[in-house]
Amino acid sequence: MLKSYSSRGEFMSTKRFSVWTTVLVSVFFTGCETIQQALSLDKPTARLAGLKFENVKLDSATLLFDVEVDNPYPVALPLMNLDYGLSSGAEPFLTGSAELQTTVPAKSKKTVSLPANINYLDMLKALKGIRPGSKIPYKADLGLSVDAPALGLIKLPLSKEGEVVLPTLSGDNIKGILDFIKPK
């Protein structure tokens, strides 16, 4: 059945409406496809390759977590935050978080050393009787937050068990301990 139009303007208005509806529906479905493609992208992955101590003093130390991050995205991946917890046996001895200021280049895998500042003396106290220079078993549980495109902030869980040698203090630190115990 043919529809009759009372005027040419009404015909043009209906035709414009049909064209715009077709365009909008096409854009909507194309947009959905783009969103679906973005959401089906592989997520980044990370693994804890190891940990070590640096710059050890009585009141502070830097604990470096060596983390291998695989960025599948076509843009750089910002690393935002690191939450960590370490235990030896069943006893937790260190927890905290560190803000990060680094990125992993697009479409690449990179091992980054993520620093966490700790109080070395407090950590030794928490280990109850363990001395510097001792090798201890550890279990590390971490959460690495990354700012993923199209997904926003996501947390990648990491876990590792191993052994680490607690660093000994240098001569300057031993002098500082003696000065602290026995002031001049």
KENUGU-554557 format. One line per 2 residues: their letters; for each residue x, y, z of N, C-alpha, C. Coordinates in nm, 2 decimals. Each point is the difference from the previous one (the first is absolute). Layout:
% KENUGU-554557
A> X,Y,Z,X,Y,Z,X,Y,Z; ...
//
This chain:
% KENUGU-554557
ML> 0.08,-0.12,0.00,-0.08,0.12,0.00,0.09,0.12,0.00; -0.03,0.10,-0.09,0.07,0.12,-0.01,-0.05,0.10,0.09
KS> 0.09,0.08,0.06,-0.05,0.10,0.09,0.00,0.13,-0.08; -0.11,0.08,0.02,-0.01,0.12,-0.07,0.05,0.12,0.09
YS> 0.06,0.09,-0.06,0.05,0.12,0.07,-0.08,0.12,-0.04; -0.03,0.08,0.09,-0.08,0.12,-0.03,0.08,0.11,-0.06
SR> 0.13,0.00,0.03,0.09,0.10,-0.06,0.14,-0.05,-0.02; 0.07,0.07,-0.08,0.14,-0.04,-0.03,0.08,0.01,0.12
GE> -0.03,0.10,0.09,0.08,0.02,0.12,-0.02,-0.12,0.10; -0.12,-0.05,0.01,-0.02,-0.12,0.08,0.08,-0.12,-0.05
FM> 0.01,-0.01,-0.13,0.08,-0.11,-0.06,0.14,0.02,0.03; 0.06,0.12,-0.01,0.14,0.02,0.03,0.03,-0.01,0.14
ST> -0.09,0.04,0.09,0.02,-0.02,0.14,0.00,-0.15,0.04; -0.08,-0.08,-0.06,0.00,-0.14,0.03,0.12,-0.07,-0.05
KR> 0.05,0.05,-0.12,0.12,-0.05,-0.06,0.12,0.03,0.08; 0.01,0.13,0.05,0.11,0.04,0.09,0.00,-0.08,0.13
FS> -0.12,-0.03,0.05,-0.01,-0.08,0.13,0.05,-0.14,-0.03; -0.03,-0.06,-0.11,0.05,-0.13,-0.03,0.15,-0.01,-0.02
VW> 0.05,0.11,-0.06,0.15,0.00,-0.02,0.07,0.02,0.13; -0.05,0.09,0.08,0.06,0.02,0.13,-0.01,-0.12,0.09
TT> -0.11,-0.07,0.00,-0.02,-0.12,0.08,0.10,-0.11,-0.05; 0.02,-0.01,-0.13,0.09,-0.10,-0.05,0.15,0.04,0.05
VL> 0.03,0.12,-0.01,0.14,0.05,0.04,0.02,-0.03,0.15; -0.10,0.04,0.08,0.01,-0.02,0.15,0.01,-0.15,0.04
VS> -0.08,-0.08,-0.06,0.01,-0.14,0.02,0.13,-0.06,-0.04; 0.05,0.04,-0.11,0.14,-0.04,-0.05,0.10,0.04,0.10
VF> 0.00,0.13,0.05,0.10,0.05,0.09,-0.01,-0.08,0.13; -0.12,-0.02,0.05,-0.02,-0.08,0.12,0.06,-0.14,0.00
FT> -0.03,-0.07,-0.11,0.05,-0.13,-0.01,0.15,-0.01,-0.02; 0.06,0.10,-0.08,0.14,0.01,-0.01,0.06,0.03,0.13
GC> -0.06,0.09,0.08,0.05,0.04,0.13,0.00,-0.12,0.09; -0.11,-0.08,0.00,0.00,-0.12,0.08,0.11,-0.10,-0.04
ET> 0.02,-0.01,-0.13,0.11,-0.09,-0.04,0.14,0.05,0.05; 0.02,0.13,0.00,0.12,0.05,0.05,0.02,-0.02,0.15
IQ> -0.11,0.02,0.07,0.00,-0.03,0.14,0.03,-0.15,0.03; -0.07,-0.08,-0.08,0.02,-0.15,0.02,0.15,-0.04,-0.03
QA> 0.05,0.07,-0.11,0.14,-0.03,-0.03,0.10,0.04,0.12; -0.03,0.12,0.05,0.08,0.05,0.11,-0.01,-0.09,0.12
LS> -0.12,-0.05,0.03,-0.02,-0.08,0.12,0.06,-0.14,-0.02; 0.01,-0.05,-0.13,0.05,-0.13,-0.02,0.15,0.00,-0.01
LD> 0.07,0.12,0.01,0.14,0.00,0.00,0.06,-0.08,0.11; 0.11,-0.05,-0.02,0.07,-0.08,0.10,0.03,0.10,0.11
KP> -0.01,-0.04,0.13,0.04,0.08,0.11,0.14,-0.01,0.02; 0.06,0.10,0.07,0.15,-0.01,0.03,0.02,-0.11,0.10
TA> 0.12,-0.05,0.00,0.03,-0.10,0.10,0.13,0.04,0.07; 0.02,-0.06,0.12,0.13,0.04,0.08,0.03,-0.13,0.08
RL> 0.14,-0.01,0.02,0.04,-0.10,0.09,0.12,0.05,0.08; 0.01,-0.04,0.13,0.11,0.04,0.09,0.12,-0.08,-0.03
AG> 0.10,0.06,-0.05,0.12,-0.07,-0.04,0.10,-0.02,0.12; -0.01,0.09,0.09,0.09,0.00,0.12,-0.01,0.12,0.08
LK> 0.07,0.00,0.12,0.01,0.12,0.08,0.14,0.01,0.06; 0.04,0.12,0.03,0.13,0.02,0.06,-0.01,0.13,0.08
FE> 0.10,0.02,0.09,0.02,0.12,0.08,0.10,0.09,-0.06; -0.02,0.13,0.02,0.10,0.10,-0.04,0.00,0.11,0.11
NV> 0.12,0.07,0.01,0.01,0.12,0.09,-0.05,-0.03,0.14; 0.06,-0.11,0.06,-0.04,-0.04,0.13,0.07,0.08,0.11
KL> -0.09,0.06,0.08,0.05,0.07,0.12,-0.09,-0.05,0.11; 0.04,0.04,0.13,-0.08,-0.05,0.11,-0.14,0.04,-0.01
DS> -0.03,0.12,-0.03,-0.13,0.05,0.00,-0.08,-0.01,-0.13; 0.07,-0.04,-0.11,-0.06,-0.01,-0.13,0.07,-0.09,-0.09
AT> -0.07,-0.04,-0.10,0.05,-0.08,-0.11,-0.09,0.01,-0.12; 0.04,-0.03,-0.11,-0.08,-0.01,-0.12,-0.01,-0.15,-0.04
LL> -0.13,-0.04,-0.01,-0.02,-0.14,-0.04,-0.05,0.01,-0.15; 0.08,-0.06,-0.09,-0.03,0.00,-0.14,-0.07,-0.13,-0.04
FD> -0.12,0.02,-0.06,-0.08,-0.11,-0.06,0.03,0.00,-0.15; 0.07,-0.10,-0.05,0.02,-0.01,-0.14,-0.12,-0.07,-0.06
VE> -0.08,0.08,-0.08,-0.13,-0.05,-0.06,0.01,0.01,-0.15; -0.03,-0.11,-0.06,0.00,-0.01,-0.15,-0.15,0.03,-0.04
VD> -0.02,0.10,-0.08,-0.13,0.05,-0.04,-0.01,-0.02,-0.15; -0.11,-0.06,-0.05,-0.02,-0.02,-0.14,-0.12,0.09,-0.04
NP> 0.03,0.10,-0.09,-0.10,0.10,-0.04,-0.05,-0.04,-0.14; -0.12,-0.05,-0.02,-0.05,-0.04,-0.13,-0.06,0.12,-0.08
YP> -0.01,0.12,0.07,-0.07,0.11,-0.06,0.09,0.08,-0.10; -0.06,0.07,-0.10,0.07,0.08,-0.09,0.05,0.13,0.05
VA> -0.02,0.02,0.13,0.04,0.13,0.07,0.08,-0.04,0.13; 0.08,0.09,0.05,0.07,-0.03,0.12,-0.09,-0.02,0.12
LP> 0.04,-0.09,0.09,-0.08,-0.04,0.12,0.05,0.06,0.12; -0.07,0.10,0.06,0.05,0.06,0.13,-0.02,-0.10,0.12
LM> 0.11,-0.01,0.08,-0.01,-0.08,0.12,-0.03,0.10,0.11; -0.10,-0.02,0.08,-0.05,0.10,0.09,0.04,-0.02,0.15
NL> -0.02,-0.13,0.05,0.01,-0.02,0.14,0.04,-0.15,0.02; 0.07,-0.02,0.11,0.04,-0.14,0.04,-0.03,-0.02,0.14
DY> -0.09,-0.10,0.03,-0.03,-0.04,0.14,0.08,-0.13,0.02; 0.06,-0.01,0.12,0.08,-0.12,0.02,-0.02,-0.05,0.14
GL> 0.02,-0.13,0.02,0.01,-0.07,0.12,0.09,-0.12,0.00; 0.09,0.00,0.10,0.10,-0.11,0.00,-0.02,-0.08,0.13
SS> 0.02,-0.13,-0.01,-0.01,-0.08,0.12,0.12,-0.10,0.00; 0.03,-0.05,0.12,0.10,-0.11,0.00,-0.06,-0.10,0.09
GA> -0.01,-0.12,-0.05,-0.08,-0.10,0.07,-0.14,0.04,0.00; -0.07,0.01,0.11,-0.14,0.05,0.00,0.00,0.14,0.06
EP> 0.12,0.06,0.03,0.00,0.13,0.07,0.02,0.11,-0.10; -0.09,0.09,-0.02,0.02,0.12,-0.08,0.10,0.09,0.06
FL> 0.09,0.06,-0.08,0.10,0.09,0.06,0.01,0.13,-0.07; -0.07,0.02,-0.11,0.01,0.12,-0.07,-0.12,0.02,-0.09
TG> -0.07,0.12,0.01,-0.11,0.03,-0.08,0.01,0.15,-0.04; -0.05,0.04,-0.11,0.00,0.14,-0.03,-0.04,0.02,-0.15
SA> 0.02,0.13,-0.04,-0.03,0.03,-0.14,0.10,0.11,-0.05; 0.01,0.00,-0.13,0.09,0.10,-0.06,-0.06,0.06,-0.12
EL> 0.00,0.13,-0.02,-0.05,0.06,-0.12,0.11,-0.01,-0.10; -0.04,-0.02,-0.13,0.10,-0.03,-0.10,-0.01,0.12,-0.11
QT> 0.11,0.02,-0.06,0.01,0.10,-0.11,0.07,-0.05,-0.12; -0.05,-0.11,-0.05,0.07,-0.06,-0.12,-0.10,-0.06,-0.09
TV> 0.04,-0.03,-0.13,-0.09,-0.06,-0.10,0.07,-0.11,-0.07; -0.07,-0.08,-0.06,0.05,-0.11,-0.08,-0.04,0.04,-0.15
PA> 0.10,0.00,-0.09,-0.03,0.04,-0.14,-0.10,-0.09,-0.06; -0.06,0.06,-0.11,-0.11,-0.07,-0.07,0.05,-0.13,-0.06
KS> -0.08,-0.10,0.00,0.03,-0.13,-0.06,0.13,-0.06,0.04; 0.03,0.01,0.13,0.13,-0.06,0.04,0.00,-0.06,0.14
KK> 0.10,-0.07,0.03,0.02,-0.06,0.13,0.12,0.06,0.06; -0.01,0.04,0.13,0.11,0.07,0.06,0.01,-0.04,0.15
TV> 0.12,-0.02,0.05,0.02,-0.02,0.14,0.03,0.13,0.07; -0.08,0.04,0.10,0.02,0.12,0.07,0.03,-0.03,0.14
SL> 0.09,0.08,0.06,0.03,-0.01,0.15,-0.09,0.10,0.07; -0.10,-0.05,0.07,-0.09,0.09,0.07,0.04,0.02,0.15
PA> 0.03,0.12,0.04,0.06,0.02,0.13,-0.11,0.02,0.11; 0.03,-0.05,0.12,-0.08,0.03,0.12,0.09,0.03,0.11
NI> -0.02,0.12,0.06,0.08,0.04,0.11,-0.05,-0.06,0.13; 0.08,-0.06,0.08,-0.04,-0.07,0.12,0.09,0.04,0.12
NY> -0.04,-0.03,0.12,0.08,0.02,0.12,0.07,-0.13,0.03; 0.13,-0.01,-0.03,0.07,-0.12,0.01,0.00,-0.06,0.15
LD> 0.02,0.09,0.10,0.00,-0.05,0.14,-0.14,-0.06,0.03; -0.11,0.07,-0.03,-0.13,-0.05,0.03,-0.02,-0.14,-0.07
ML> 0.05,-0.02,-0.12,-0.01,-0.12,-0.07,0.07,-0.11,0.08; 0.13,0.03,0.04,0.07,-0.10,0.08,-0.07,-0.04,0.13
KA> -0.06,0.10,0.06,-0.08,-0.03,0.13,-0.11,-0.09,-0.03; -0.07,0.02,-0.12,-0.11,-0.08,-0.03,0.04,-0.14,-0.03
LK> 0.12,-0.02,-0.05,0.05,-0.14,-0.03,0.04,-0.08,0.12; 0.00,0.06,0.12,0.03,-0.06,0.13,0.12,-0.10,0.00
GI> 0.11,0.06,0.03,0.12,-0.08,0.02,0.09,-0.02,-0.13; -0.05,0.04,-0.11,0.07,-0.02,-0.13,0.10,0.12,0.00
RP> 0.13,-0.03,-0.04,0.10,0.10,0.00,0.04,0.03,-0.14; 0.05,0.13,-0.02,0.05,0.03,-0.14,0.10,-0.10,-0.04
GS> 0.00,-0.03,-0.13,0.09,-0.10,-0.06,-0.07,-0.14,-0.01; -0.11,-0.02,0.07,-0.07,-0.12,0.00,-0.08,-0.02,-0.13
KI> -0.02,-0.12,-0.05,-0.08,-0.03,-0.11,-0.14,-0.04,0.05; -0.10,0.06,-0.04,-0.14,-0.04,0.05,-0.09,-0.03,-0.12
PY> -0.09,-0.10,0.02,-0.10,-0.03,-0.10,-0.10,0.11,0.01; -0.06,0.04,-0.12,-0.11,0.10,0.00,-0.11,-0.04,-0.10
KA> -0.11,0.06,0.03,-0.11,-0.01,-0.10,-0.04,0.15,-0.02; 0.00,0.04,-0.12,-0.04,0.14,-0.04,-0.14,-0.01,-0.07
DL> -0.09,0.09,0.05,-0.13,0.02,-0.07,-0.01,0.14,-0.04; -0.01,0.03,-0.12,-0.01,0.14,-0.05,-0.12,0.03,-0.09
GL> -0.03,0.12,0.00,-0.11,0.05,-0.10,0.06,0.12,-0.07; 0.02,-0.02,-0.13,0.05,0.11,-0.09,-0.11,0.07,-0.07
SV> -0.03,0.12,0.03,-0.11,0.08,-0.07,0.06,0.07,-0.12; -0.07,-0.02,-0.11,0.03,0.05,-0.13,-0.12,0.08,-0.06
DA> 0.03,0.10,-0.08,-0.11,0.08,-0.06,-0.01,-0.05,-0.15; -0.09,-0.10,-0.01,-0.02,-0.06,-0.13,-0.10,0.08,-0.09
PA> 0.04,0.01,-0.13,-0.09,0.07,-0.09,-0.14,-0.07,-0.01; -0.10,0.07,-0.01,-0.14,-0.05,-0.01,-0.05,-0.07,0.12
LG> 0.09,-0.05,0.09,-0.04,-0.07,0.12,0.01,0.09,0.13; 0.10,0.09,0.00,0.02,0.09,0.11,0.10,-0.07,0.10
LI> -0.01,0.03,0.12,0.09,-0.05,0.10,-0.03,-0.15,0.03; 0.10,-0.09,-0.02,-0.02,-0.14,0.04,0.12,-0.04,0.08
KL> -0.02,-0.10,0.09,0.10,-0.05,0.08,0.04,-0.14,-0.04; 0.13,-0.02,-0.02,0.05,-0.13,-0.05,0.06,-0.07,0.13
PL> -0.05,-0.11,0.04,0.05,-0.08,0.11,0.13,-0.07,-0.03; 0.10,0.01,0.09,0.13,-0.07,-0.02,0.03,-0.08,0.13
SK> 0.06,-0.11,-0.01,0.04,-0.08,0.12,0.13,-0.07,-0.04; 0.09,-0.01,0.10,0.12,-0.08,-0.02,0.05,-0.05,0.14
EG> 0.06,-0.12,0.00,0.07,-0.05,0.12,0.14,-0.02,-0.04; 0.09,0.02,0.10,0.14,-0.01,-0.02,0.08,0.02,0.12
EV> 0.13,0.03,-0.01,0.09,0.03,0.11,0.07,0.13,-0.03; 0.02,0.08,0.11,0.07,0.12,-0.02,0.10,0.01,0.12
VL> 0.12,0.06,-0.03,0.10,0.02,0.10,-0.02,0.15,0.06; -0.02,0.00,0.13,-0.01,0.14,0.06,0.13,0.06,0.00
PT> 0.01,0.13,-0.05,0.13,0.06,-0.01,0.06,0.04,0.13; 0.13,-0.01,0.01,0.07,0.05,0.12,0.02,0.15,-0.01
LS> 0.02,0.06,0.12,0.02,0.14,0.00,0.15,0.03,-0.01; 0.02,0.12,-0.06,0.14,0.04,-0.02,0.06,0.06,0.12
GD> 0.13,0.03,0.00,0.07,0.05,0.12,-0.06,0.13,0.05; -0.04,0.09,-0.09,-0.06,0.13,0.04,-0.13,-0.03,0.07
NI> -0.08,-0.10,-0.04,-0.13,-0.03,0.07,0.03,-0.06,0.14; 0.10,-0.08,0.01,0.04,-0.06,0.13,0.04,0.11,0.10
KG> 0.08,0.10,-0.05,0.04,0.11,0.08,-0.12,0.08,0.04; -0.10,0.02,-0.09,-0.13,0.07,0.04,-0.07,-0.08,0.10
IL> 0.00,-0.13,0.00,-0.07,-0.08,0.10,0.06,0.02,0.14; 0.14,-0.01,0.00,0.07,0.02,0.12,-0.02,0.14,0.06
DF> -0.01,0.10,-0.09,-0.02,0.14,0.05,-0.14,0.01,0.05; -0.10,-0.07,-0.06,-0.14,0.00,0.05,-0.01,-0.07,0.13
IK> 0.07,-0.11,0.02,-0.01,-0.07,0.13,0.08,0.07,0.11; 0.12,0.05,-0.04,0.09,0.06,0.10,0.03,0.14,-0.05
PK> -0.09,0.10,0.02,0.03,0.14,-0.05,0.13,0.05,0.07; 0.06,0.09,-0.08,0.13,0.06,0.05,-0.03,0.10,0.11
//
